[in-house]
Amino acid sequence: MGLKFSDAVRLSWSNIAQHKKRSVGIVLTISLLFGVIMGFNFITSGIEETTISASAGQTGGEVYIEVRYGSSSDDIFDPTYNPEEKPEIDLDAVLNEEADEKIRERVAQYGGEVVGYYWYYQLDYPYRVITRSAVERFIDADLWESVPEGKVPVIMPEGWKPPQNMDNFEERLGDVLYRVGSIPSTEADKPTIDGFNPLNIILAQLASATNDDFWLVDDGSGEVERFIKEQLEQYLSEDGGWYNTAPVQKKAVVKFDNPYKAMAFANPSEEKFGIKIYTDDFKYNAQDLFGTTLMVVNSFNMQKVLLIAVEILLLIVATLVAVLTFAHLIDQDAATVALYRAMGASTSNIYLIYFLYLIELCLLAVVVAMVIAFVFIGLLAITSIGALAERLQEFYNLKYLPEVTLFRFNGAFWAIIVTIMLVAPLSLLLTMRRFSAKHIAKKLKED
């Protein structure tokens, strides 16, 4: 018989009507498996937007990152054990002009600004130095104007204390440091919500940044250099004191007025399935200097990788369930298949009928999965939005309640739809032998 496409659609829908329970079973199995993951994808995407905004909110929406171009120097220099051994130690921080030009070109391309530099001297504690222009936002103007003569301006948490396990450190520092401001900090733990909450699966992956070091603010007066030299001399005179004489490298401090510009700058343009792909030719290394915005982005990038792995696993499970159910349905339909053949239907005609049947089941599963996803999101919105906003305010030390988004479309949504639809061709492919004349004859004989 010459089978029209409209006839194939009609016959496929008749299969759904004749096998309601089995069809419903397949639809519910697929939709339950993927409905939750679809809802979780929407929620993850929404919380990503929320936490990026909350993290950047610590600095008024600006993002400060440190940037390096190329690989770190692997040169190892002989250590110095006391001041007399090598009094000519060069403490001047050096800047790679060629790398700096590369950074500035990319920064300009993405709408950022190189606002200064930072470097550090590694004694028994990292002495971090940063140019004043890079931390102008964090400096209290009144405190800066009142810096006593002979004091070194620093940015540090209010009430900062040296680590307890460093006995000589506080004595070595003396009372030279003078606090002129502090940088943003988070709580030390994770921003999870009390009790059992599905959102904690996402929130437990977010990074914290306590920022409990001190930063020496270099204003070009030479005060910082004198302080570092004195500290090094004292440290090398102590038992076990040593210093690596490798040149101290300056790192660019880049400011973006928008977190998404910072994300675009820090990440390569190449991506697959919405996941950024780093290749050898991408030589820019960027990370948060203050705040956790880029760490938030990287955390969600990893969660997208896990989401893809879960989708593949669910595809396998859903396909196996569909194959087992569909194989049983074909056996039950042996008489119908034989009738199609008797009426002149070709094998490809029969494949088309049952392929359309599976496609229709998958389309129904997509609709039901979306309903499940939105119900899941709705329940979490009712029970968790307020608690999440308060928790993020506490974690990021914000002066306002951040706006929480629990829903956002992204590319992964379409990937989930495609994954559900793949169940149809895979199920048909794995059950094709059951349409053979020999198998159908065997089933008719058994009946």
Phi, psi and chi 1 to 4 in degrees:
 res  aa     phi    psi   chi1   chi2   chi3   chi4
   1 MET       -  143.5   77.8 -178.4 -179.6      -
   2 GLY   -84.6  109.3      -      -      -      -
   3 LEU   -91.6  119.1 -173.6   69.2      -      -
   4 LYS   -79.0  155.8  -64.2  179.7 -179.2  178.6
   5 PHE   -61.4  -38.3 -176.1   76.9      -      -
   6 SER   -63.9  -34.3   58.3      -      -      -
   7 ASP   -67.6  -39.8  -66.8  -28.6      -      -
   8 ALA   -63.4  -40.5      -      -      -      -
   9 VAL   -63.7  -44.0  172.6      -      -      -
  10 ARG   -62.6  -43.2  178.2  175.3   53.1   81.1
  11 LEU   -67.5  -36.6  -69.4  170.8      -      -
  12 SER   -66.4  -39.1   63.4      -      -      -
  13 TRP   -68.2  -31.2  -88.4  108.6      -      -
  14 SER   -66.1  -30.8   68.6      -      -      -
  15 ASN   -63.3  -40.6  -89.8  -29.1      -      -
  16 ILE   -63.5  -41.9  -65.8  178.2      -      -
  17 ALA   -67.2  -37.9      -      -      -      -
  18 GLN   -75.8  -27.2  -68.4  171.4   13.8      -
  19 HIS  -121.5   58.3  -56.3  -77.3      -      -
  20 LYS   -58.3  -51.0  -69.2 -174.2  179.1   69.0
  21 LYS   -61.2  -45.5  -70.1 -175.7  178.0  179.1
  22 ARG   -67.8  -39.6 -169.0  154.8  -76.5  120.9
  23 SER   -63.9  -44.5  -61.9      -      -      -
  24 VAL   -61.4  -38.3  169.2      -      -      -
  25 GLY   -61.0  -44.9      -      -      -      -
  26 ILE   -64.6  -46.1  -65.3  175.9      -      -
  27 VAL   -61.0  -47.0  169.5      -      -      -
  28 LEU   -65.5  -39.8  -74.1  179.6      -      -
  29 THR   -60.9  -49.9  -60.4      -      -      -
  30 ILE   -65.4  -45.0  -63.3  173.6      -      -
  31 SER   -67.8  -36.3   57.6      -      -      -
  32 LEU   -67.3  -41.3  -75.9  171.6      -      -
  33 LEU   -62.5  -46.8  -73.2  172.7      -      -
  34 PHE   -92.6  -19.6  -73.9   96.5      -      -
  35 GLY   -62.8  -44.6      -      -      -      -
  36 VAL   -66.0  -43.7  173.8      -      -      -
  37 ILE   -67.5  -32.4 -159.5   68.4      -      -
  38 MET   -66.6  -46.0 -175.3 -175.7  -69.3      -
  39 GLY   -61.9  -40.3      -      -      -      -
  40 PHE   -65.3  -35.0 -153.6   72.4      -      -
  41 ASN   -65.0  -45.4  166.2   63.9      -      -
  42 PHE   -58.9  -45.7  -72.3  145.1      -      -
  43 ILE   -66.2  -43.9  -69.3  169.2      -      -
  44 THR   -59.6  -43.6  -59.9      -      -      -
  45 SER   -64.3  -39.3 -174.2      -      -      -
  46 GLY   -67.2  -42.7      -      -      -      -
  47 ILE   -69.2  -31.6  -69.1 -177.6      -      -
  48 GLU   -58.4  -48.0  178.2 -179.1   16.6      -
  49 GLU   -61.7  -40.8 -178.2  179.2  -74.0      -
  50 THR   -64.5  -48.1  -61.5      -      -      -
  51 THR   -73.4  -32.4   50.0      -      -      -
  52 ILE   -61.2  -45.5  -73.4  173.2      -      -
  53 SER   -64.7  -41.8  176.5      -      -      -
  54 ALA   -66.7  -41.0      -      -      -      -
  55 SER   -63.3  -47.5  175.8      -      -      -
  56 ALA   -68.1  -23.1      -      -      -      -
  57 GLY   -63.4  -20.7      -      -      -      -
  58 GLN   -63.4  -27.1  -68.2 -175.1  -61.0      -
  59 THR  -120.4   35.4   52.2      -      -      -
  60 GLY    66.6   27.8      -      -      -      -
  61 GLY    90.3   -5.5      -      -      -      -
  62 GLU   -88.4  154.5  -63.8  175.7  -20.2      -
  63 VAL  -126.3  128.0  177.6      -      -      -
  64 TYR  -110.7  122.3  -69.5   79.2      -      -
  65 ILE  -131.0  154.4   60.8  178.0      -      -
  66 GLU   -99.6  140.3   61.8  172.3  -89.5      -
  67 VAL  -130.2  137.2 -176.8      -      -      -
  68 ARG  -130.5  144.4 -173.3  166.6   42.8   80.4
  69 TYR  -115.6  131.3  178.7   82.1      -      -
  70 GLY    85.6 -168.1      -      -      -      -
  71 SER   -96.5  155.4   58.8      -      -      -
  72 SER   -69.4  149.6  -60.1      -      -      -
  73 SER   -67.1  135.6  173.1      -      -      -
  74 ASP   -99.2    7.1  -66.4  -34.7      -      -
  75 ASP   -68.3  131.9  -64.7  -25.5      -      -
  76 ILE  -112.8  127.4  -58.9  -62.5      -      -
  77 PHE  -106.8  156.4  -69.6   71.1      -      -
  78 ASP   -62.8  136.1  -66.3  -27.0      -      -
  79 PRO   -74.8  156.4   27.3  -33.6      -      -
  80 THR  -107.7  133.1  -63.7      -      -      -
  81 TYR  -102.9  -20.9  -67.7   95.8      -      -
  82 ASN  -154.4  161.8   59.1   62.1      -      -
  83 PRO   -60.9  -31.9  -19.2   30.2      -      -
  84 GLU   -74.0  -26.1  -69.2   74.2   24.4      -
  85 GLU   -66.3  -45.9 -137.6  175.1  -65.2      -
  86 LYS  -139.8   76.0  -75.2 -169.7  178.3  179.2
  87 PRO   -68.4  -12.1   24.9  -33.6      -      -
  88 GLU   -89.5   20.2   71.7  -77.0    0.5      -
  89 ILE   -53.5  129.4  -68.0  176.5      -      -
  90 ASP   -92.2  113.0 -174.2    4.0      -      -
  91 LEU   -96.9    3.0  -65.3  178.6      -      -
  92 ASP   -70.0  128.1  -71.0  -21.9      -      -
  93 ALA   -77.0  138.4      -      -      -      -
  94 VAL  -108.9  152.1  -63.2      -      -      -
  95 LEU  -120.9  128.0  177.2   66.9      -      -
  96 ASN   -78.1  102.7 -174.9  -37.1      -      -
  97 GLU   -62.7  -39.8  -60.1  -74.0   -7.9      -
  98 GLU   -65.3  -45.2 -177.0  178.6   -9.8      -
  99 ALA   -65.3  -38.8      -      -      -      -
 100 ASP   -62.9  -37.0 -171.7   59.0      -      -
 101 GLU   -66.4  -39.8 -176.2   60.3   30.0      -
 102 LYS   -61.3  -42.8  -69.8  -75.5 -172.7 -178.8
 103 ILE   -63.9  -45.1  -69.0  170.5      -      -
 104 ARG   -63.6  -35.9  -73.6 -179.7  176.8  -86.1
 105 GLU   -63.4  -46.2  -72.0  175.8    1.5      -
 106 ARG   -70.1  -38.3 -174.5  172.2  173.6   84.8
 107 VAL   -59.6  -45.2  167.2      -      -      -
 108 ALA   -63.6  -36.4      -      -      -      -
 109 GLN   -62.2  -33.8 -179.7 -176.9   -9.3      -
 110 TYR  -103.5   12.1  -74.2   87.8      -      -
 111 GLY    77.4   26.7      -      -      -      -
 112 GLY  -103.3 -170.7      -      -      -      -
 113 GLU  -149.3  129.5  177.9 -173.0    2.0      -
 114 VAL   -78.9  110.4  176.3      -      -      -
 115 VAL  -100.4   -3.2  -67.9      -      -      -
 116 GLY   162.5 -162.7      -      -      -      -
 117 TYR  -140.6  158.7  -61.9   90.8      -      -
 118 TYR  -140.2  154.3  108.2   87.9      -      -
 119 TRP  -154.9  170.0   57.7   97.6      -      -
 120 TYR  -147.4  155.5   71.5   93.8      -      -
 121 TYR  -112.1  122.5  -58.4   91.2      -      -
 122 GLN   -93.7  100.4 -176.9   61.9   57.3      -
 123 LEU   -98.3 -132.6  -79.6   63.8      -      -
 124 ASP   -81.6   -5.1   53.4  -14.1      -      -
 125 TYR  -146.0  141.4 -170.9   88.7      -      -
 126 PRO   -73.3  117.6   25.9  -33.0      -      -
 127 TYR   -90.5  100.7  -75.1   65.0      -      -
 128 ARG   -89.1  132.5  -55.9  179.2 -171.6  -84.5
 129 VAL  -121.3  137.6 -177.6      -      -      -
 130 ILE  -141.9  142.5 -167.1  163.9      -      -
 131 THR   -69.3  147.5   55.2      -      -      -
 132 ARG   -59.4  -37.2  177.5 -178.6  173.7  178.9
 133 SER   -60.3  -25.8   58.9      -      -      -
 134 ALA   -80.3  -18.9      -      -      -      -
 135 VAL  -125.1   23.1  -71.3      -      -      -
 136 GLU   -56.4  -37.6 -160.4   66.7   57.6      -
 137 ARG   -61.4  -31.5  162.9  178.2  -82.6  -82.9
 138 PHE   -93.9   -3.2  -49.0  109.4      -      -
 139 ILE   -89.6  132.9  -68.0  175.4      -      -
 140 ASP   -82.5  115.8 -176.2  -51.8      -      -
 141 ALA   -58.1  -39.3      -      -      -      -
 142 ASP   -66.4  -41.8  -66.8  -26.2      -      -
 143 LEU   -65.3  -38.3  -69.9  175.0      -      -
 144 TRP   -64.6  -42.4 -178.9  -90.8      -      -
 145 GLU   -66.7  -20.9  -67.3  -61.2  -33.7      -
 146 SER  -102.6   15.2   62.6      -      -      -
 147 VAL   -62.9  119.8  176.0      -      -      -
 148 PRO   -66.7  154.9  -18.4   32.2      -      -
 149 GLU   -64.1  135.9 -174.3  176.9  -10.4      -
 150 GLY    88.7   -7.0      -      -      -      -
 151 LYS   -93.0  155.0  -60.3  -75.3 -173.2  176.9
 152 VAL  -108.4  121.1  178.7      -      -      -
 153 PRO   -68.7  134.1   24.6  -32.5      -      -
 154 VAL  -136.7  155.6  -63.6      -      -      -
 155 ILE  -108.5  124.5  -71.5  179.0      -      -
 156 MET  -158.2  159.9   60.2  169.2   62.8      -
 157 PRO   -59.6  145.6  -21.7   32.5      -      -
 158 GLU   -62.7  131.4 -165.2  168.4   -4.6      -
 159 GLY    78.8   21.1      -      -      -      -
 160 TRP   -58.4  139.3  179.5   85.7      -      -
 161 LYS  -129.5  144.9  -66.8  -69.3 -176.4 -177.8
 162 PRO   -64.2  158.4  -19.0   31.5      -      -
 163 PRO   -56.8  140.6  -23.8   33.4      -      -
 164 GLN   -68.0  -23.4  -65.4 -178.6   -4.2      -
 165 ASN   -87.1    8.2   59.4  -15.3      -      -
 166 MET  -115.2   93.0  -59.0  179.7   66.8      -
 167 ASP   -63.5  -43.5  -63.0  -26.6      -      -
 168 ASN   -91.1   -5.7  -60.4  -33.7      -      -
 169 PHE   -66.2  -48.0 -172.7   44.8      -      -
 170 GLU   -63.5  -38.7 -173.0  168.9    8.9      -
 171 GLU   -65.5  -38.9 -178.8  179.6  -14.5      -
 172 ARG   -66.0  -41.6 -172.0 -164.1  -45.3  150.2
 173 LEU   -65.7  -35.3  -72.6  175.8      -      -
 174 GLY    63.5 -143.7      -      -      -      -
 175 ASP  -117.7   32.2   61.0   -8.6      -      -
 176 VAL   -79.2  -30.9  177.7      -      -      -
 177 LEU   -73.1  139.0  -57.3 -177.1      -      -
 178 TYR  -131.4  115.7 -173.3   85.5      -      -
 179 ARG   -72.3  127.9  178.5 -179.7  172.2  -82.9
 180 VAL  -119.6    5.1  -66.4      -      -      -
 181 GLY   164.5 -179.9      -      -      -      -
 182 SER  -142.6  159.4   58.5      -      -      -
 183 ILE  -106.0  159.6   55.1  178.9      -      -
 184 PRO   -62.4  149.4   11.1  -16.2      -      -
 185 SER  -145.4  155.3  179.7      -      -      -
 186 THR  -110.9  173.7   70.7      -      -      -
 187 GLU   -66.2  161.5  -67.6 -177.6   -6.3      -
 188 ALA   -77.4  -23.0      -      -      -      -
 189 ASP   -96.2 -154.4   53.8    2.2      -      -
 190 LYS  -104.2  153.7  -56.9  -67.8 -175.8 -179.4
 191 PRO   -84.0   42.8   31.9  -35.9      -      -
 192 THR   -76.9  156.3   51.2      -      -      -
 193 ILE   -91.9  142.4  -59.4  171.4      -      -
 194 ASP   -58.4  144.0  -68.8  -21.3      -      -
 195 GLY    80.9 -175.8      -      -      -      -
 196 PHE   -79.0  126.4  172.2   77.5      -      -
 197 ASN  -152.3  128.2 -167.1  -58.3      -      -
 198 PRO   -55.5  -27.3  -24.6   33.6      -      -
 199 LEU   -65.2  -22.2  -64.6 -179.5      -      -
 200 ASN   -65.4  -22.5  -73.6  -20.0      -      -
 201 ILE   -61.1  -37.6  -61.5  173.3      -      -
 202 ILE   -81.8  -48.0  -57.3  169.5      -      -
 203 LEU   -65.2  -29.0  -60.7  173.6      -      -
 204 ALA   -68.6  -14.2      -      -      -      -
 205 GLN   -89.8   -9.1  -49.8  -55.1  -44.8      -
 206 LEU   -77.6  142.8  -61.9  178.5      -      -
 207 ALA   -86.3  154.4      -      -      -      -
 208 SER  -113.0  161.6   60.0      -      -      -
 209 ALA  -146.9  101.4      -      -      -      -
 210 THR   -78.8  -22.7   53.6      -      -      -
 211 ASN    48.5   56.9  -67.7  -27.4      -      -
 212 ASP  -101.2   18.6   55.9   -3.9      -      -
 213 ASP   -90.1  171.0  -65.1  -35.1      -      -
 214 PHE  -107.1  149.1   65.1   79.8      -      -
 215 TRP  -120.7  121.0  -65.3   71.5      -      -
 216 LEU   -78.5  125.5  -56.5  164.8      -      -
 217 VAL   -93.0  114.7 -177.9      -      -      -
 218 ASP   -91.6  114.6 -175.5    9.5      -      -
 219 ASP  -105.1   10.1   60.1   -5.9      -      -
 220 GLY    86.8    4.0      -      -      -      -
 221 SER   -81.1  -15.7   65.2      -      -      -
 222 GLY    91.8   -4.8      -      -      -      -
 223 GLU   -64.0  -39.4 -159.7   66.2   47.8      -
 224 VAL   -65.5  -43.4  169.1      -      -      -
 225 GLU   -61.3  -42.9  -71.6   83.6   -8.3      -
 226 ARG   -63.3  -41.1  -73.7 -169.9  -70.1  -87.2
 227 PHE   -62.7  -46.0  172.9   72.7      -      -
 228 ILE   -61.4  -42.6  -68.5  -66.1      -      -
 229 LYS   -62.4  -42.4 -175.0  175.8 -179.3 -179.4
 230 GLU   -64.7  -43.5  -67.5  171.7   -0.6      -
 231 GLN   -62.9  -40.4  -69.9  -68.0  -61.1      -
 232 LEU   -66.5  -41.9 -178.0   58.6      -      -
 233 GLU   -61.3  -43.4  -70.9  175.9   -9.1      -
 234 GLN   -64.4  -43.3  -68.7 -176.7   54.5      -
 235 TYR   -65.4  -41.8  173.5   59.9      -      -
 236 LEU   -70.0  -20.3  -68.0  177.6      -      -
 237 SER   -80.6  -12.2   66.0      -      -      -
 238 GLU   -81.8  158.1  -62.4  173.2    3.9      -
 239 ASP   -62.8  129.4  -68.4  -22.1      -      -
 240 GLY    81.9    1.9      -      -      -      -
 241 GLY   -72.8  136.2      -      -      -      -
 242 TRP  -153.8  163.2   66.9  -81.5      -      -
 243 TYR  -145.5  132.0 -179.4   72.4      -      -
 244 ASN   -82.2  123.6 -168.9  -40.2      -      -
 245 THR   -88.5   17.0   58.1      -      -      -
 246 ALA   -60.0  141.8      -      -      -      -
 247 PRO   -56.1  137.0  -23.5   33.1      -      -
 248 VAL   -78.5  125.9  175.5      -      -      -
 249 GLN   -97.8  134.6  -59.1  -72.7  -23.8      -
 250 LYS   -81.0  143.4  -73.6 -174.8  176.5 -178.8
 251 LYS  -119.8  140.1  -62.4 -179.9 -177.7  179.2
 252 ALA   -73.0  137.5      -      -      -      -
 253 VAL  -103.7  119.1  178.3      -      -      -
 254 VAL  -114.9  135.7 -179.9      -      -      -
 255 LYS  -114.9  134.9 -178.4 -177.1   74.8  173.0
 256 PHE  -120.2  141.6  -71.6   90.2      -      -
 257 ASP   -87.3    3.2   60.1    7.5      -      -
 258 ASN  -146.8  128.8 -178.4  -66.1      -      -
 259 PRO   -61.9  -30.1   19.0  -30.7      -      -
 260 TYR   -74.2  -27.1  -67.1   96.1      -      -
 261 LYS   -68.1  -41.0  -69.2  180.0 -178.6  178.8
 262 ALA   -63.4  -41.0      -      -      -      -
 263 MET   -62.4  -44.7  -70.0  161.1   48.2      -
 264 ALA   -63.7  -38.9      -      -      -      -
 265 PHE   -65.6  -45.8  169.0   85.6      -      -
 266 ALA   -74.2  -24.4      -      -      -      -
 267 ASN  -104.4  148.1  -66.0  -35.4      -      -
 268 PRO   -68.5  158.0   25.7  -33.7      -      -
 269 SER   -76.6  -25.5   56.3      -      -      -
 270 GLU   -73.4  134.9 -174.9  176.3  -11.5      -
 271 GLU  -151.5  158.4   63.3  177.4   47.0      -
 272 LYS  -136.0  129.2  -67.9 -177.9  179.8  178.8
 273 PHE    55.6   33.6  -53.6  108.6      -      -
 274 GLY    80.1    6.8      -      -      -      -
 275 ILE  -109.0  128.7  -60.8  168.1      -      -
 276 LYS   -68.5  135.4  -64.1  -63.7 -178.2  179.2
 277 ILE  -111.5  121.0  -55.4  -62.5      -      -
 278 TYR   -93.3  126.0  -71.3   84.3      -      -
 279 THR  -115.2  169.8   56.1      -      -      -
 280 ASP   -64.4  -25.4  -67.7  -21.6      -      -
 281 ASP   -83.2   -3.0   60.7  -15.7      -      -
 282 PHE   -92.9  102.6 -172.7   76.1      -      -
 283 LYS  -103.8    9.3  -62.4 -178.0  179.4 -180.0
 284 TYR   -91.7  126.6  -63.5   89.8      -      -
 285 ASN  -114.4  114.4 -176.5  -69.6      -      -
 286 ALA  -126.4  139.6      -      -      -      -
 287 GLN  -149.6  161.8   58.8 -174.0   13.9      -
 288 ASP   -60.5  133.4  -66.7  -65.8      -      -
 289 LEU   -95.2  -47.9 -174.0   63.5      -      -
 290 PHE  -127.1  134.5  -51.1  129.6      -      -
 291 GLY    88.7 -172.4      -      -      -      -
 292 THR  -134.1   20.4   61.6      -      -      -
 293 THR   -58.3  -49.5  -57.0      -      -      -
 294 LEU   -68.3  -33.0  -66.7 -172.8      -      -
 295 MET   -65.8  -36.6  -74.7 -169.1  -75.4      -
 296 VAL   -61.1  -46.0  167.6      -      -      -
 297 VAL   -60.6  -46.0  173.2      -      -      -
 298 ASN   -64.1  -36.0  -69.2  -27.2      -      -
 299 SER   -62.1  -45.6  170.6      -      -      -
 300 PHE   -71.7  -27.9  -78.8   99.6      -      -
 301 ASN   -63.6  -40.3 -155.4   40.6      -      -
 302 MET   -67.2  -37.7  -73.0  -59.3  -59.5      -
 303 GLN   -65.8  -30.8  -67.6 -170.9   48.5      -
 304 LYS   -66.8  -36.7  -70.4  172.2 -173.7  174.9
 305 VAL   -62.6  -44.6  173.7      -      -      -
 306 LEU   -64.5  -36.2  -66.8  174.9      -      -
 307 LEU   -62.3  -41.3 -174.6   64.2      -      -
 308 ILE   -63.9  -40.7  -70.0  175.0      -      -
 309 ALA   -62.7  -41.2      -      -      -      -
 310 VAL   -65.4  -40.7  171.3      -      -      -
 311 GLU   -60.2  -42.3  -73.7  175.2   23.5      -
 312 ILE   -63.3  -43.1  -66.0  172.1      -      -
 313 LEU   -62.4  -44.7  177.0   61.8      -      -
 314 LEU   -65.6  -34.3  -67.4 -179.4      -      -
 315 LEU   -61.9  -41.6  173.1   61.5      -      -
 316 ILE   -64.1  -46.9  -66.0  171.3      -      -
 317 VAL   -62.7  -48.2  173.6      -      -      -
 318 ALA   -62.8  -38.2      -      -      -      -
 319 THR   -66.6  -41.8  -59.5      -      -      -
 320 LEU   -62.3  -43.9  -73.0  174.6      -      -
 321 VAL   -62.4  -45.3  171.7      -      -      -
 322 ALA   -64.9  -39.9      -      -      -      -
 323 VAL   -63.1  -48.0  164.1      -      -      -
 324 LEU   -61.5  -43.5  -67.0  173.1      -      -
 325 THR   -69.8  -43.2  -51.9      -      -      -
 326 PHE   -66.2  -38.0 -172.1   52.3      -      -
 327 ALA   -62.2  -41.5      -      -      -      -
 328 HIS   -65.2  -38.1 -170.9   58.2      -      -
 329 LEU   -64.8  -41.7 -177.3  145.9      -      -
 330 ILE   -62.4  -42.3  -64.8  169.6      -      -
 331 ASP   -61.3  -39.8  -68.4  -15.9      -      -
 332 GLN   -67.2  -28.4  -76.0 -172.6  -37.5      -
 333 ASP   -92.1   16.8  -89.7    8.6      -      -
 334 ALA   -56.2  -42.1      -      -      -      -
 335 ALA   -65.5  -38.9      -      -      -      -
 336 THR   -66.1  -43.2  -56.4      -      -      -
 337 VAL   -61.8  -42.3  174.1      -      -      -
 338 ALA   -63.1  -37.3      -      -      -      -
 339 LEU   -65.2  -41.2  178.4   61.3      -      -
 340 TYR   -58.1  -44.3  -70.3  156.2      -      -
 341 ARG   -65.2  -41.2  -70.8 -168.3 -179.3  -81.1
 342 ALA   -63.3  -29.2      -      -      -      -
 343 MET   -86.3    3.7  -64.8  175.7   65.7      -
 344 GLY    98.9    7.3      -      -      -      -
 345 ALA   -69.1  135.8      -      -      -      -
 346 SER   -81.4  168.3   64.1      -      -      -
 347 THR   -59.7  -40.6  -59.5      -      -      -
 348 SER   -65.2  -33.7   59.7      -      -      -
 349 ASN   -61.8  -44.3  -69.7  152.4      -      -
 350 ILE   -65.9  -42.6  -65.0  172.1      -      -
 351 TYR   -57.6  -42.6  -73.1  160.0      -      -
 352 LEU   -62.1  -43.4  177.3   60.2      -      -
 353 ILE   -58.8  -49.3  -66.7  169.9      -      -
 354 TYR   -78.1  -26.8  -77.1   92.7      -      -
 355 PHE   -65.9  -44.0  177.3   66.8      -      -
 356 LEU   -62.7  -35.8  -71.3  173.6      -      -
 357 TYR   -59.7  -46.5  165.8   70.1      -      -
 358 LEU   -67.3  -40.0  -72.5  168.9      -      -
 359 ILE   -60.2  -43.3  -73.9  -69.7      -      -
 360 GLU   -63.5  -39.5  -71.0  155.3    5.0      -
 361 LEU   -63.3  -41.0  -69.9 -179.3      -      -
 362 CYS   -67.6  -37.3  -72.0      -      -      -
 363 LEU   -64.2  -41.7  -73.2  172.5      -      -
 364 LEU   -62.4  -39.0  -70.1  172.0      -      -
 365 ALA   -64.2  -37.0      -      -      -      -
 366 VAL   -60.9  -46.1  167.5      -      -      -
 367 VAL   -62.1  -47.7  173.7      -      -      -
 368 VAL   -65.4  -39.3  177.3      -      -      -
 369 ALA   -61.3  -39.4      -      -      -      -
 370 MET   -66.1  -38.5  -68.6 -177.2   66.1      -
 371 VAL   -62.5  -45.8  171.5      -      -      -
 372 ILE   -60.7  -43.1  -67.7  172.2      -      -
 373 ALA   -60.7  -45.8      -      -      -      -
 374 PHE   -70.9  -32.5  -75.4  116.2      -      -
 375 VAL   -65.2  -43.0  168.6      -      -      -
 376 PHE   -59.4  -47.0  179.7   48.6      -      -
 377 ILE   -65.0  -42.2  -66.2  169.0      -      -
 378 GLY   -60.9  -42.6      -      -      -      -
 379 LEU   -63.8  -42.3  -69.4  174.1      -      -
 380 LEU   -68.1  -35.8  -79.0  177.1      -      -
 381 ALA   -63.1  -41.5      -      -      -      -
 382 ILE   -66.4  -39.6  -66.6  170.5      -      -
 383 THR   -95.2  -18.9   59.4      -      -      -
 384 SER  -127.6  -14.5  -57.2      -      -      -
 385 ILE   -59.9  -46.6  -80.0 -175.0      -      -
 386 GLY   -62.4  -45.8      -      -      -      -
 387 ALA   -64.3  -38.6      -      -      -      -
 388 LEU   -67.3  -41.9  177.8   57.7      -      -
 389 ALA   -60.6  -44.6      -      -      -      -
 390 GLU   -65.0  -39.0  -68.5  177.4    1.4      -
 391 ARG   -67.7  -40.4 -173.0   68.2 -169.2   93.5
 392 LEU   -68.0  -35.5  -69.1  177.2      -      -
 393 GLN   -61.6  -44.1 -178.8 -175.3   28.8      -
 394 GLU   -65.4  -46.9  -65.9  171.5   -4.0      -
 395 PHE   -64.2  -42.9 -178.4   74.3      -      -
 396 TYR   -94.3    4.8  -71.9  109.2      -      -
 397 ASN    54.9   48.3  -65.1  -51.4      -      -
 398 LEU   -89.5  154.8  -58.8  175.3      -      -
 399 LYS   -91.8    0.0  -63.9  178.9  179.8  178.7
 400 TYR  -138.9  160.7   60.9   91.8      -      -
 401 LEU   -80.0  120.5  -84.0  176.0      -      -
 402 PRO   -69.2  150.4   26.1  -34.0      -      -
 403 GLU   -78.0  127.5 -177.2  177.5  -16.6      -
 404 VAL  -100.5  130.6  174.0      -      -      -
 405 THR  -114.2  123.7  -59.2      -      -      -
 406 LEU  -109.7    8.6  -79.1 -173.1      -      -
 407 PHE  -149.0  128.9  172.6   84.6      -      -
 408 ARG  -157.8  130.6 -168.3  179.9   70.4  167.4
 409 PHE   -69.8  146.7  -87.0  107.2      -      -
 410 ASN  -152.2 -179.7   61.3    5.4      -      -
 411 GLY   -62.1  -27.6      -      -      -      -
 412 ALA   -64.2  -27.5      -      -      -      -
 413 PHE   -59.3  -46.5  166.4   73.0      -      -
 414 TRP   -68.6  -32.4  -59.4  109.6      -      -
 415 ALA   -63.4  -38.0      -      -      -      -
 416 ILE   -67.3  -41.1  -66.1  171.7      -      -
 417 ILE   -60.0  -46.6  -61.4  -62.1      -      -
 418 VAL   -61.3  -40.5  170.3      -      -      -
 419 THR   -62.0  -43.5  -56.3      -      -      -
 420 ILE   -61.3  -44.7  -66.2  174.8      -      -
 421 MET   -66.8  -24.8  -62.3  -51.9  -62.1      -
 422 LEU   -66.7  -20.3  -79.7  173.9      -      -
 423 VAL   -58.2  -36.6  173.3      -      -      -
 424 ALA   -63.2  -58.5      -      -      -      -
 425 PRO   -65.3  -34.7   20.7  -32.4      -      -
 426 LEU   -66.8  -41.1  -71.4  174.4      -      -
 427 SER   -64.7  -43.0  -60.8      -      -      -
 428 LEU   -64.8  -42.4 -178.0   63.7      -      -
 429 LEU   -60.4  -38.8 -176.4   65.0      -      -
 430 LEU   -82.4   -6.7  -65.8  172.5      -      -
 431 THR  -121.5   11.1   54.6      -      -      -
 432 MET   -60.7  -35.1  -71.3  178.3   70.8      -
 433 ARG   -63.3  -22.9   66.2  178.3 -174.6   83.3
 434 ARG   -72.4  -12.5  -69.1 -178.8  175.0  -91.3
 435 PHE   -89.0   -3.4  -69.4  101.7      -      -
 436 SER   -64.9  149.9   67.1      -      -      -
 437 ALA   -58.1  -37.8      -      -      -      -
 438 LYS   -64.1  -45.2 -177.9  178.5  178.9  179.9
 439 HIS   -68.5  -41.5 -177.2   78.9      -      -
 440 ILE   -62.5  -42.2  -66.4  -62.3      -      -
 441 ALA   -61.9  -39.8      -      -      -      -
 442 LYS   -62.5  -42.5  178.4 -176.4  174.3 -176.7
 443 LYS   -68.9  -37.4  -74.0  -62.2  173.3 -175.8
 444 LEU   -65.4  -35.6  -72.3  173.1      -      -
 445 LYS   -69.1  -40.1 -174.5  176.6  179.6 -179.7
 446 GLU   -63.6  -35.8  -70.7  175.4   -1.6      -
 447 ASP   -72.3      -  -66.4  -19.3      -      -
